[in-house]
Amino acid sequence: MPYGETIVALSTPPGESAIAVIRLSGPDCAALAQALTGRRKPLLPRQDYFCKLLSVKGKLLDDVLLTYFAEGRSFTGEAMLEIACHGNPLIIQQIVEDLLARGCRPAEAGEFTRTAFLNGKLDLSQAEAVAELIHARSARSIEAAQRQLHGSVGRKMSELTEQLLGIIAQIEAYIDFPEEDLPGEDQSGPAADLGRLIREIRELMETQHYNALLHEGVKALIVGEPNVGKSSLINALLGSERSIVSELPGTTRDFVSAFIMLGSWRIEILDTAGLHPAGDRIEQIGINHTIEQSETADSFLLVLDSTEPSPTLPTILTDRMRPDNTLVVENKIDLEQSQDKSDFLPDYPHVRLSLLDGSGIEPLRQKWRELIESSLHFPQLDGVVVNARHAAALAEAVECLELAAAKLRDCEHSELIASDLRDAVESIGKVVGKVDNERMLDCLFQQFCIGK
């Protein structure tokens, strides 16, 4: 925000509620607190005041709870004021309009968090974590966002930077003191350290995959032949009639998507078209969609009719299915003709159930959750999971480090090696915002909601 401006925004979701919170940040907050309440004495910081809020014309707007935060002791680093009022949209509108009449400006998307970053209250990875925490849809994603908000990514970047600065110090010692009594240039030490650092950063980059799983959810496909109970299974898992159930083969001609919570995981379930020789072109398109979706699926529920012979599955599908990502579901065990199918894909976990009477649903949930948790091994990097922006910056750093390693192997000048290493330091710094890039900051904070 331009220097001297005070911004205002509703920080709670719009609509009716018991309480709403309006936030202000800027140099006028202390004066506004006194003007709004008619108090002669200034408000003490970080204390709640129950008072009547008066408009610029002296009209009572609402009975509110007012909290003042002094400059340097607030979320944004500027003086802040929080007004907790009744959550009537008309009251909220009247208060905000009055504040605008007093000279405040409406806050832009993410402006509070951006101000906190620019004032050094958060690094850029922590600022991103604010939005990720707000939009988290599972216990796992909340946990990851909280770790990042508490500085896990920043600490990891500091650790990597310290390792890199140690290598640079070794290299630059020979640049700064070429005639001093230093030991001969032993390149095996820096080379080994560089190799370890490159491997560590690559391992960190690979956690980007887990970031997608945390925030977008685990993508699970329900597959099988027609009439084995795929649509009934998704309805049973959801507890509602999401998919159409019919005895006619080919009823599901395209995938149906829904979300459920399985333990601490958010699962996107896709009920797909039955796998069999298609009867018409539309049905074939649905089957093709099933194959396409399988290419990006994280988990599979393969549903069998336990009264029928075991199916022959397309190779393109079985290539994606493994014992650690697929649960075989034997349905219709309530029928007399039901047979045990454990000899079909014997290395895969099986569960038997009846979707008609509901028996076996809870054991299925339990075994499926255990399968997901055992197959999605989270990295042991102090709980650090990077997003796409972090991974891109780290990829730049790895490229610079590999250039330096190659020059080290070729015994090139130390000045050239050190230059590549310093470029790597700058790339790592981008993760936590140690780079002056206004366009990048604009793009990032525009994704935030107003009032954050």
RASUL-V378806 format. One record per pair of residues at least 4 apart in sequence whose C-alpha atoms are under 6 Angstrom apart, sorted by sequence separation. I is the first residue (numbers start at 0). GAP is how many residues later the second one is. D is the distance in Angstrom with one decimal. If there is no record, write none. Layout:
I|GAP|D ; I|GAP|D
//
This chain:
27|4|6.0 ; 31|4|5.8 ; 33|4|5.6 ; 53|4|5.3 ; 54|4|5.0 ; 99|4|4.6 ; 109|4|6.0 ; 110|4|6.0 ; 116|4|5.6 ; 121|4|5.7 ; 128|4|5.9 ; 131|4|5.8 ; 147|4|4.9 ; 167|4|5.9 ; 168|4|5.9 ; 172|4|5.9 ; 173|4|5.0 ; 186|4|5.9 ; 187|4|5.9 ; 189|4|5.9 ; 211|4|5.5 ; 212|4|4.8 ; 228|4|6.0 ; 234|4|5.7 ; 260|4|5.7 ; 314|4|6.0 ; 321|4|5.8 ; 341|4|5.6 ; 353|4|5.6 ; 363|4|5.9 ; 385|4|5.6 ; 429|4|5.4 ; 33|5|5.0 ; 53|5|5.3 ; 68|5|5.5 ; 71|5|4.5 ; 98|5|5.7 ; 115|5|5.0 ; 116|5|4.8 ; 135|5|5.4 ; 146|5|5.6 ; 147|5|5.7 ; 212|5|5.4 ; 234|5|5.3 ; 260|5|4.8 ; 277|5|5.7 ; 320|5|6.0 ; 332|5|5.3 ; 353|5|5.4 ; 406|5|5.2 ; 428|5|4.8 ; 429|5|5.6 ; 53|6|4.7 ; 70|6|5.8 ; 71|6|5.9 ; 115|6|6.0 ; 116|6|5.8 ; 135|6|5.5 ; 234|6|5.2 ; 260|6|6.0 ; 277|6|5.1 ; 352|6|5.6 ; 52|7|6.0 ; 53|7|5.6 ; 70|7|4.4 ; 234|7|5.6 ; 259|7|5.3 ; 352|7|4.4 ; 11|8|5.8 ; 52|8|5.5 ; 70|8|4.0 ; 258|8|5.5 ; 11|9|5.7 ; 52|9|5.5 ; 69|9|4.7 ; 132|9|5.7 ; 258|9|4.5 ; 10|10|5.6 ; 68|10|5.6 ; 257|10|5.7 ; 258|10|6.0 ; 10|11|5.7 ; 51|11|4.6 ; 68|11|5.0 ; 257|11|5.4 ; 9|12|4.4 ; 50|12|5.8 ; 67|12|6.0 ; 132|12|5.2 ; 230|12|5.3 ; 256|12|5.6 ; 8|13|5.7 ; 50|13|5.7 ; 67|13|4.7 ; 131|13|5.9 ; 256|13|4.5 ; 272|13|5.6 ; 403|13|4.9 ; 8|14|5.6 ; 49|14|5.8 ; 66|14|5.8 ; 230|14|5.9 ; 255|14|5.3 ; 272|14|5.4 ; 7|15|5.6 ; 49|15|4.5 ; 66|15|5.2 ; 254|15|5.8 ; 255|15|5.0 ; 7|16|4.4 ; 36|16|5.4 ; 48|16|5.4 ; 65|16|5.9 ; 128|16|5.2 ; 254|16|5.2 ; 403|16|5.6 ; 6|17|5.5 ; 35|17|5.5 ; 48|17|5.0 ; 65|17|4.9 ; 254|17|4.2 ; 6|18|5.4 ; 35|18|5.2 ; 47|18|5.6 ; 64|18|5.9 ; 271|18|5.6 ; 5|19|5.4 ; 47|19|4.9 ; 64|19|5.0 ; 128|19|5.8 ; 253|19|5.6 ; 5|20|4.0 ; 46|20|5.8 ; 63|20|5.5 ; 128|20|5.1 ; 252|20|5.1 ; 332|20|5.9 ; 333|20|5.8 ; 399|20|5.3 ; 4|21|5.9 ; 63|21|4.7 ; 251|21|5.0 ; 328|21|6.0 ; 332|21|5.4 ; 45|22|5.8 ; 125|22|5.9 ; 326|22|5.4 ; 327|22|4.7 ; 328|22|5.2 ; 329|22|4.6 ; 330|22|5.2 ; 331|22|4.8 ; 44|23|5.1 ; 45|23|5.6 ; 125|23|4.5 ; 166|23|6.0 ; 225|23|5.3 ; 326|23|5.9 ; 330|23|5.3 ; 44|24|5.0 ; 305|24|5.5 ; 399|24|5.4 ; 44|25|5.8 ; 300|25|5.8 ; 305|25|5.7 ; 322|25|4.4 ; 298|26|4.9 ; 299|26|4.6 ; 300|26|5.1 ; 301|26|4.8 ; 302|26|4.7 ; 303|26|4.9 ; 304|26|5.3 ; 305|26|6.0 ; 298|27|5.9 ; 300|27|6.0 ; 301|27|5.8 ; 303|27|5.9 ; 396|27|4.3 ; 252|30|5.4 ; 306|30|5.1 ; 396|30|5.2 ; 306|31|4.4 ; 253|32|4.4 ; 305|32|5.0 ; 252|33|4.7 ; 305|33|5.4 ; 392|34|5.4 ; 393|34|5.9 ; 75|39|5.5 ; 76|39|5.9 ; 75|40|3.8 ; 389|41|5.2 ; 76|42|5.9 ; 219|48|5.9 ; 220|48|6.0 ; 225|48|4.3 ; 216|49|4.8 ; 217|49|4.8 ; 218|49|4.9 ; 219|49|4.9 ; 220|49|4.9 ; 221|49|5.2 ; 224|49|4.6 ; 216|50|5.2 ; 217|50|5.9 ; 223|50|5.7 ; 224|50|4.7 ; 28|51|5.8 ; 223|51|5.8 ; 323|51|5.6 ; 25|52|5.7 ; 26|52|5.9 ; 28|52|5.8 ; 25|53|5.4 ; 24|54|5.8 ; 24|55|4.4 ; 23|56|5.4 ; 23|57|5.0 ; 22|58|5.9 ; 22|59|4.6 ; 21|60|5.7 ; 21|61|5.1 ; 20|62|5.5 ; 20|63|4.5 ; 19|64|5.6 ; 19|65|5.4 ; 18|66|5.7 ; 19|66|5.9 ; 18|67|4.7 ; 19|67|4.6 ; 17|68|5.9 ; 18|68|4.5 ; 17|69|5.1 ; 16|70|4.4 ; 15|71|5.4 ; 15|72|5.3 ; 140|73|4.8 ; 14|74|5.9 ; 140|74|5.9 ; 227|76|5.7 ; 219|77|5.8 ; 227|77|4.8 ; 218|78|5.1 ; 219|78|5.9 ; 221|78|6.0 ; 223|78|5.6 ; 218|79|5.2 ; 219|79|4.5 ; 220|79|4.8 ; 221|79|4.7 ; 222|79|5.0 ; 223|79|5.2 ; 219|80|5.4 ; 6|97|5.5 ; 5|98|5.1 ; 6|98|4.7 ; 7|98|5.2 ; 8|98|5.6 ; 6|99|5.5 ; 7|99|5.4 ; 6|100|5.1 ; 139|124|5.7 ; 138|125|4.9 ; 137|126|6.0 ; 137|127|5.8 ; 137|128|5.5 ; 210|176|5.9 ; 206|178|5.2 ; 207|178|5.1 ; 206|179|5.9 ; 207|179|5.2 ; 204|186|5.1 ; 152|231|5.9 ; 167|250|6.0 ; 124|307|5.2 ; 123|308|4.6 ; 122|309|5.1 ; 123|309|4.8 ; 109|335|5.0 ; 108|337|5.4 ; 109|338|4.7 ; 108|339|5.4 ; 109|339|6.0 ; 112|339|5.8 ; 108|340|5.1 ; 111|340|5.3 ; 108|341|4.3 ; 109|342|5.0 ; 10|440|4.3 ; 9|441|5.5 ; 8|442|4.9
//
